Amino acid sequence: MLVLCHRTISFFIFALMTKLYPTLSHIQADIQQGKTSVVELVEMYLHNIKLYEHLNAFNEVFGDEAVIMAHHVDLKIKQGTAGRLAGMVIAIKDNICYKGHKVSASSKILDGFTSVFSSTVVERLLAQDAIIIGRCNCDEFAMGGSNETSYFGPVKNQANEGRVSGGSSGGSAVAVQAGMCQAALGTDTGGSIRQPAAFCGVVGLKPTYGRVSRYGLIAYASSFDQAGPITNSVEDAALLLEVIAGADEHDATVANLPVDPYTQNLQPTTGKKRIAYISEALNSDGVDPEIKSLLNTYSEKLRQDGHVVEPVSFDLLEYVVPTYYILTTAEASSNLARFDGVHYGYRSRNATDLESTYKRSRSEGFGKEVKRRIMLGTFVLSAGYYDAYYAKAQKIRRMIRDKTNAILQDYDFILIPTSPTPAFEIGENITDPVVRYLADIFTVQASLAGIPAISLPLGNNTDGLPLGLQLLTKSFAEAELLRFSKYILELPKN
């Protein structure tokens, strides 16, 4: 007799009861044909959230509220007044403010804090009738690449529950991966959307710095942070970017440029493109052989389709990680000074006066990784070290940006791995911060240069773990990036 475990039985029941949609357009088509409703969709996702609760993707689920909102959206659909995102059930990373809802950045220091306003990205989603189903687990204050620094514990990868989800937007990536929502918003400082997307086999887009408002995002490093979508398809990524992008009076760093109609520019790419790949990525012993093979495979596919694919040297590659961590920890030490145990959030019960309130609340409220980065940032900004570290890193950042832009003057895109390895085991790298930081080697280039980048799910390794490749392009050229990404995903897999 065949004996099935409880979870296997639950999976088969789920497969019979639910239908996962590749894009929002498929959802909206079924709604129009009466095959489903927004209420039924929300109930389906809530069922799936319960089924995969052990993956720890959500810090809080807005279940009852989402059902009520779904009824309103269904009514608007019948009246013909629904927004562009009607039928989109979306999750948000737990560092994105949503008025009247808790937000913690997965940190004890913000325990019990409720946001008094909504971020611009949330307001724009709601204005188009998206339904926010919950807030997703993440590395504490978005500091991490494995989702193991969260106060609420690590997020498990659905592809292999012993592996990390990636970070810092690991909960958002797993929520999409496991069908707990149609899409999710994450934030990307040095790869925090793209790396978990690669580990979880979904699409992750980091827009150009200044393309999307940062108003209402809990800051990690203000000159790097960007919100962006994690989706199952390029089509949904394009739609969400079209909705959330654009000028915002609340954020002076947003570019005052028109938003391209990304969803209308996804037709098959025309003309042959010039694509560069970083030769050091293939020559490095630290890059997994199957990821090298995947990069070679897609390079050859593109050549066979008539595109030019050539190696280029990026001799600054060894400097990108130290430059990134010097600058971001410096900004973090400033941004996180506001969490002091006095104004809001966690306050130590052991405090006896003002000084002990500051010291005890911050030492008890922040986790080890956050305290490590605050101390590093304070050090590089301190007297006697500012010029040696911070000022020098700013100069190197300019060199990295100029070198990257020079490559993109000769080529349309840069194709590189998203991560040097597939998802690693939970606990494998948690005790060695240097190893963890080096995992960002291929994602921080786009962050330092401020250009858009997207991670595409292009296969699995022999153990069934998802692998992703990354495309980079010129600033504010998301339309071309999304169009070519769709084309790559539609190339034959064999």
N, C-alpha and C positions, 0 to 999 in steps of 0.2 A: 504494500500500500504506500502511495506517495504521501508524505507528510510535509505540509507547507508551514513555515513559520508565520506568526501573526502578521508581521510586517509585509511578507510576500502576499498574503491574502488581502491585506489592506490595499496593496498596490494594484492588484487585479480589480478589486472593487472600484478603486479610484479610476482606473483606465476605462471601465465600463460606464461610470457615471459622468465623467467629465470629458471635455474636448479642449485641447490646448491649441491656441490660434497663433499662426506665425506672425500676423500683422493685425493692426487695428482695423484695416479695411476689411479683412475677413470677418471680424467681429461685427462691424457695422452692417455688412451685407446680410449676415444671419439675423441681426435685429430687424432689419427692414423686411426680411422675408418671414418674420414671425417665428423663426426657429429658436430664438432665445430672447432674453431681456436683460437689461442691466442688473436687475435684482437677481436673476438667476446666475449671472456672471459673478456677482459679488459673493453669492452663497457658494459657488463653485470654488472660488479662491479661498474663502474662509475654511471650507472643508479641507483644502489642500494645505493651508497653513497649520491646521490642527494635525493633519496626517504627518507633516514634516516638522513638527514642533521641536523634535530632538536635534534638528540641525542648528537651532539657536539663531535663526536669521533675523527675528524680530525682537526688539526690546519692548514694543507695545503694539497691540492690534486695535484699530478703531472699528471693531466689528459692528456694533449697533448703529453707530453713526454712519458707517459706510452703507448699510442697508437703507437707512432713511434717505441718504443722499441719492441712492440708486433709484428709489421710487420717484424722487423729484426729476431725475434725469430721464427716466422712462416717460414721464408725463410731458416733458419738454420735447422729447423725440416725437411723440404723437401730435404735439401742437406745431411741430416744424420750427421750433425756436432753439434747438439744442446746439451747443458749440461744437467745434471741430474735434474735440477729444471725447465726445459722448461715447461711452462704452469702454473707455480706457480706465482700467483699475491700476493704480500706480502706488508704489511705496517710496518713501523718502528716507534718506540717510539721517541718522540721529544727530546731525549737526546742522540741520536745516530748520529754521524756525517756522512754526505754524501756530498762529494765534489761538490761545486757549488750550493748547496741547503742551504736554511736557516735552522738553528737549534736554538731553544730558551729554551729548558728544560721547556717550558710553563711559562717563567718568563719575566717580563718587562725588567729586567736588560740586557737581550740579544736581545732586540728589534732591528731588522734589520740586525743581524749578519748572515753572510754567511760562511759556513765552507770551509776552503781551502784544506781540505784533507778528505778522507773517512776512516771510522773505518774499522778495519780488518773484522768484521762480514759482513759489507756491501760489501766490496770487494769480499769476498768469495761467497756471494749470487749472485752478478752480474756475477762472473766468471762461475757460473753454470746456467746462463740465467734466473734467477728469475727476475721478473719485480716489481720494487718498486713503489707503486701507491700513496704513500703519507706519511706524518708524523703525528703521532697520539698524541692527547691531553694526558696530564699526570699531576699528582700533581707536583707543582713547584719544580724543582730540585729533583724530585722523592721523595719528603718529604710529605708523607701522605698515608692514607689507604682508601680514599674515592673518590679521584679525584675532591675534592672540593677546593683545594688550588691553582689550576691552574689560571694563569692570564687571561686565555681565558674562564673561567667559568667551571662549573661541567659537567662531562659526565653522561648522563642518561642511566640507565639500560633498555635494550629493553624488558626484561621480565615484568618490571613495571617502567614506566617512572618517577614515583615519588621516586624511589629508587636509591641509588648510584650505580655506576659501580664497586666500589672497586678501590684500588690504590696501588701503584702509576700508574701502567700500565693500567688504566681503559679504555683509548681510544683504546688501542691495543686489549683488551678483547672484547669490544663492537663491534669493527670492524669485528672481527671473528664471534661473536655471531649473528650479524645482516646480515652476508653474504656480507660485503663490501669488503672482500678480502678472500683469501683461508687460509692465516695464517698471523701472525704478530710477530715481535720481541718486547720483553719487556726487562726490567732490573729488577733484584730482589736483593734488599739489605737486607730486613728483611721480605719478603713475597710479594713483589710488582708485581710478576708474578702470584703467586699461589692464593693469596686472590681474586684479580679480576677475575681470571679464575673460582674460586668457585662461586662467586657471579653471574657470567654470563653463567655458564653451559658449559664451555669449558675446554680443557686440558691445564695445565700450568706447565712447567718444569723449575726448577732451577737446573742447573748443579753443580757439585762439584766446589768449588772455585779453580780456576786455570785450569779448563777444557776448558774454552773459553776465548779468548783474550779480555782484557778491553781496548785495544788501540782504541781511538776514541769515547769512552763513556764519557760523561760529568760526572765527578766524584761527588758522594755524600759521600760515605765512602769507601775508596779504599781497605780496607781489607775485605770488604763484597760484593761489587758490582759484579754482574754477569749478562751477557746477556743470554737470553734463549727464546725458542719458545712458542707461544700461538697458539693452533691449535684445529681443530675439532676431531682429532684422534691421537692415540699413534703412528701410522705409520708415519704421517707427522712430529710429534715431533722428532721421531728417525731419519728421513731423514735430517731434518734441523740441528739437533745436529751433525750429521755425517759431514755435510758440514762446519759448522762454528767452530767446535772444533779443537784443536790441537795447537802445538807450534807456537810461533810468535816472530820473532826477535825484534819486537817493544814493547813487554811486558815481562819483566823479571819475572813476577809472574805466567806466564803460565807454567804448568807442561810439561816437555819434554818427554811425553809419547805417544805411538801410539794411534790413534783413533780407537776404536773398530768398526767393521761393524754392527752398531746397527740395520740397516734395515734387515740384514740377520739373526738376532737372535731373531726374534719375533714369532717363532714357539711356539706352546703350551708349557707351562712350564712343565718340567719333575721333578719328585720327589716331595715329600711333604715338604712344607716350615714351618719354625717356625716364627710366627708373634707375636710381642708384641704390646699391646696397653697401653697407659699411664692411669693408674687407676684414677689419679687426674682429667683427662678429663671427666670421667663419673660421678665423685663425686662432681664436682664443680656446684654450683648453677648458675654460670654465663653462663653455656653452654645451649643453646636452647634445649628443650626437644626433638624436632624432629631430631636434629642433633645427640643427644645421641641415639635415636632410630635407626637412620641410621647406626651409628657405631656398635650397637648391632646386627642389621640385617646382615651386611656384615661379622661381626665376626662369626656369626652362619653359614652363607653360606660357609665360608672358612672351618670351623670345619666339616661341613657335607661333604665337598669334601676331607676330610682327612688331612687337615693342622692342625698344632698346633697353637692355638691362646690363648695367656695367658696375664693376666694383669701384669704390672710391675709398681713399684713406681718410680717416678722421683721427688725426694724430693727437687730438685733445681728449680722446675717450677716457684715458686714465684719470683725467682731472674732473670729469663731470660729477662723480659721486661726492668727492670731498668739497667741491665748490657748492654743490646743492646743500649739503648738510651744514656747512658753515653759515650760509645765508639763511636757510630756513630756521635753524635753531636760534639764530640771532633775532629773527622776526618773532619766533614763538616766545622767546623770553620776554619780549615787550607785550605781545598780545595777551599772554596768559597772566600778566600782572594784575589784571582786573578781577581775577578769581581769588578773592582774599578772605573769604569766610565772614565778611562783614555785610556786604550789600545783598547777596542772594546765594542760594545753594547751600552746600554743606558748611556747618560750623561745628568745630570740635567741642565736645562736652567737657573736655579736660582743660579748656582755656580759662585763665583766671584774670587776665587783663588784656589790653589791646594788643600788646606785642605777642603774647602767647596765643591770642586768637589768630593772628596772621600765621605764625610759625606752625602751630599745631594743625590748623585747618588745612593749610597747603601741604604739609608733610603727610597728613592722614588722607587728604582728599585726592591727591594726585597719585597715579601709579608710577612704577619704577621707570618706565620708558619716558613718560612725560617729564618726570623730574630730571632724568638724564639729559634730555634735550634742553630744558630750561637752563640747567647748569652749564652745558656746552655753549649755549647762546650768550649767557651772561659773561662767560669767560672770553669769547671772541670779541665782545663789545667793550671789554674792560680796558682801563688805561694801561698803555704799554703793549697791548695785544691787538688793538683795533686796526692799526695799519698793517701789522704782520699777517692778520687773518682776514678780517671782514673787508677791509678796503682792497686787499689783494684779490679776494674772491669775487668782488664786484668787477674788477678788471678782467678776470678770467671769464666771468659770465658774459661780458661783452665780446670777448674773443670767441667763445663758443657760439654765441648768437650770430656773429659775423661769418664765422666759418660755415655754420649751418645754412645761413642765407645765401652764401656764395655757392654752395652745392646746389641749392634750389634755384639759382639763376640758370644753371646748366641742365638741370633735371626737373621733371614735373613732380616727382615723388621720391622719397627715401623709404626703402623697404628694409625693415630690421625685425629681429625677434622682439616680442613684447617682454619676455622674461628669459633669462639664460637657462632656466630649468622648468619642468612642469611643476605642478603643486607638490610641495614637499610634505613630509609627515608632521602632524601636530606635535610640537615640542622639540622638533629636530634642531631648529636654529635659535630657539628662544633665549638661550644663555649666551650667545655670541652676537653682540650688536654689529660687529664689523661684517660678519657673513650676511646678516639680514640687510644691512645697508647696501652691500654690493649687489644684492638682487635687483636693485633699482637702476642698474647701469644702463639699460636700454630705454628706460622710460623718462629719465630726468633730462635727457637732451632736449626734447620738445618743451619741457617745462622751463628750462633755463632760457631757451630761445623764444618762448612765448607763442609758439606756433601750434596749429591744430594737429592732433594725432588720433588715430583710431586703431583699436585692436580688433582683429577679425578672427573668428573661430574657423580654423582651416584644417582641422584633423585631430586625431587622437594618437597617442603613442601605443606601443604594444601592450601596455598595462591598462589601456582604456582611458587614460587621463587626457583631458583636452589640451590642445596646443594652439597658441595664437601667434600671428604675425602682425606687425604694426606698420601702418602707413603714416608718413609725415608729409606735410606740404606747406606752402607759403601761408603767411598770416592772412586770415579772413578769406581763405580759399576753400571753405568748408563745402561749397557746392561741388567743386571738382573732386574733393576728397571723397564725398559721399557717393558721387556717381561712379568713380573708379572702384570704390569699395564694393558696390553692388555688383559691378562687372566681375571682380575677382571672385566673389562668393558664388557666382554663377558659372565659373569655369568648371569643366569636368573634374571630378574628384580623382579619377584614375588616370 
